[in-house]
Amino acid sequence: MSHGNFPSLQTRPLFTMTVAVETTHAPGGPDGAGLRVANISGGSFTGDRLRGTILPGGIDWLTARGDGVTLLDARFVLQTDDGAPIAMAFTGKRHGPADVMAALARGEAVDPASYYLRIAPTFSTADPRYAWLNGVLAVGTGDRRPEGPVYQIHEIL
């Protein structure tokens, strides 16, 4: 049985995104999971094919599991510089050594190579100029800075 010749995965940069987080609520959660809800108050994104701002009103649900992994679930709207609204959602995971994660929790700057922060974004838009985003599969790496997270988003080709 032949398994075929599968193409190798390749990526190209889509954009870098800086997210402004205004407030965080900690309602808790069942089974030892800590739930925090962060209000996204804005931000910006820039890349070769699109750039603009993140509209206020987004939200990021962060669930800290008992095994040290934090699950991310964010939803917000990108507004391109030429006026196109693009819905963006992502899930992701953040984890690392206990001392590094404790430093992040205290709001300290930490080398992003010292912990794991990966996301899988999806996009949805009715604007024909950016309809190509509706079919994009993307991945991203992140850096949780004291002033808010920064992500580098890559399109999987």
C-alpha positions as CSV (number, residue, x, y, z in Angstrom):
1,M,0.0,0.0,0.0
2,S,1.4,3.4,-1.0
3,H,1.1,6.3,1.4
4,G,1.7,8.9,-1.4
5,N,4.0,11.8,-1.4
6,F,2.7,14.3,1.1
7,P,3.9,17.9,0.8
8,S,6.1,19.2,3.6
9,L,4.6,21.9,5.8
10,Q,5.8,25.3,5.0
11,T,4.8,28.7,6.5
12,R,5.0,32.3,5.6
13,P,4.5,35.3,8.0
14,L,1.0,36.6,8.0
15,F,1.3,39.4,10.7
16,T,2.6,40.3,14.1
17,M,-0.1,41.2,16.6
18,T,0.1,43.2,19.8
19,V,-2.9,42.8,22.1
20,A,-3.9,45.3,24.8
21,V,-5.6,43.6,27.8
22,E,-7.6,46.0,30.0
23,T,-9.0,44.0,32.9
24,T,-8.9,40.4,34.1
25,H,-11.7,38.7,36.1
26,A,-11.1,35.5,38.0
27,P,-14.4,33.7,38.5
28,G,-12.6,30.3,39.2
29,G,-13.7,27.0,37.8
30,P,-14.5,23.4,38.7
31,D,-12.1,20.5,39.4
32,G,-9.2,22.8,40.5
33,A,-9.1,24.6,37.1
34,G,-8.6,28.3,37.5
35,L,-10.6,30.4,35.1
36,R,-9.6,34.0,34.2
37,V,-11.4,36.1,31.7
38,A,-9.4,39.0,30.1
39,N,-11.1,41.9,28.3
40,I,-9.3,42.8,25.1
41,S,-9.3,46.6,24.9
42,G,-7.5,47.0,21.5
43,G,-4.1,46.5,19.9
44,S,-2.6,46.4,16.4
45,F,-1.4,44.0,13.8
46,T,1.0,44.5,10.9
47,G,2.2,42.3,8.0
48,D,3.0,42.4,4.3
49,R,-0.6,41.8,3.2
50,L,-2.7,43.3,5.9
51,R,-2.4,45.7,8.9
52,G,-4.7,47.5,11.2
53,T,-6.1,47.6,14.7
54,I,-7.8,45.3,17.1
55,L,-11.2,46.7,18.1
56,P,-12.1,46.9,21.7
57,G,-14.6,44.4,23.1
58,G,-12.8,41.2,22.5
59,I,-12.3,38.5,25.2
60,D,-9.8,35.9,26.1
61,W,-10.7,33.0,28.4
62,L,-7.7,31.4,30.1
63,T,-8.2,28.1,31.9
64,A,-5.3,27.1,34.2
65,R,-5.4,23.3,34.4
66,G,-4.0,21.3,37.4
67,D,-1.2,20.0,35.2
68,G,0.3,23.4,34.7
69,V,-1.0,24.0,31.2
70,T,-3.1,27.2,30.6
71,L,-5.7,26.9,27.8
72,L,-6.4,30.0,25.8
73,D,-9.6,30.8,23.9
74,A,-9.8,34.3,22.4
75,R,-12.3,36.1,20.1
76,F,-12.1,39.6,18.8
77,V,-12.3,41.7,15.6
78,L,-9.5,43.0,13.5
79,Q,-10.1,46.2,11.5
80,T,-7.7,46.6,8.6
81,D,-6.3,50.0,7.7
82,D,-8.6,50.0,4.6
83,G,-11.7,49.4,6.7
84,A,-12.3,45.6,6.4
85,P,-13.6,43.9,9.6
86,I,-12.1,40.4,10.1
87,A,-13.3,38.1,13.0
88,M,-10.4,36.3,14.5
89,A,-10.6,33.5,17.1
90,F,-7.8,31.3,18.5
91,T,-7.2,28.5,20.9
92,G,-3.8,27.8,22.3
93,K,-1.7,26.5,25.1
94,R,0.8,28.1,27.5
95,H,3.1,26.2,29.9
96,G,6.6,26.1,31.1
97,P,8.9,25.6,34.2
98,A,7.2,26.6,37.4
99,D,9.6,29.5,38.1
100,V,9.1,31.0,34.7
101,M,5.3,30.7,34.9
102,A,5.4,32.3,38.4
103,A,7.4,35.2,36.9
104,L,4.8,35.7,34.2
105,A,2.0,35.6,36.7
106,R,3.9,38.4,38.7
107,G,3.9,40.5,35.5
108,E,7.7,40.2,34.9
109,A,9.3,40.2,31.5
110,V,10.4,36.6,30.6
111,D,12.4,35.3,27.6
112,P,9.7,33.7,25.3
113,A,12.1,30.9,24.5
114,S,11.9,29.8,28.1
115,Y,8.2,28.7,27.9
116,Y,5.7,27.3,25.4
117,L,3.0,29.7,24.0
118,R,1.3,28.5,20.7
119,I,-2.0,29.4,19.2
120,A,-4.1,28.2,16.2
121,P,-6.1,31.2,14.8
122,T,-9.0,31.2,12.4
123,F,-10.4,34.1,10.4
124,S,-13.8,35.0,9.0
125,T,-14.7,38.0,6.8
126,A,-17.3,38.9,4.2
127,D,-15.0,41.6,2.7
128,P,-13.9,40.3,-0.8
129,R,-10.5,41.9,-0.5
130,Y,-9.6,39.6,2.4
131,A,-11.8,36.6,1.6
132,W,-8.6,34.5,1.1
133,L,-8.3,34.6,4.9
134,N,-11.4,32.4,5.2
135,G,-9.4,29.5,3.8
136,V,-6.2,30.0,5.7
137,L,-4.9,27.6,8.3
138,A,-2.6,29.5,10.7
139,V,-0.4,29.0,13.7
140,G,1.3,31.5,16.0
141,T,3.9,31.8,18.6
142,G,3.6,34.2,21.5
143,D,5.4,36.3,24.1
144,R,3.4,37.3,27.2
145,R,4.8,40.7,28.0
146,P,3.9,42.7,31.1
147,E,1.9,45.2,28.9
148,G,0.1,42.4,27.0
149,P,0.8,39.5,24.6
150,V,2.5,39.8,21.3
151,Y,2.0,37.0,18.7
152,Q,3.7,36.2,15.4
153,I,1.1,34.6,13.2
154,H,2.1,32.4,10.2
155,E,0.0,31.0,7.4
156,I,0.5,27.3,6.7
157,L,1.0,26.9,3.0
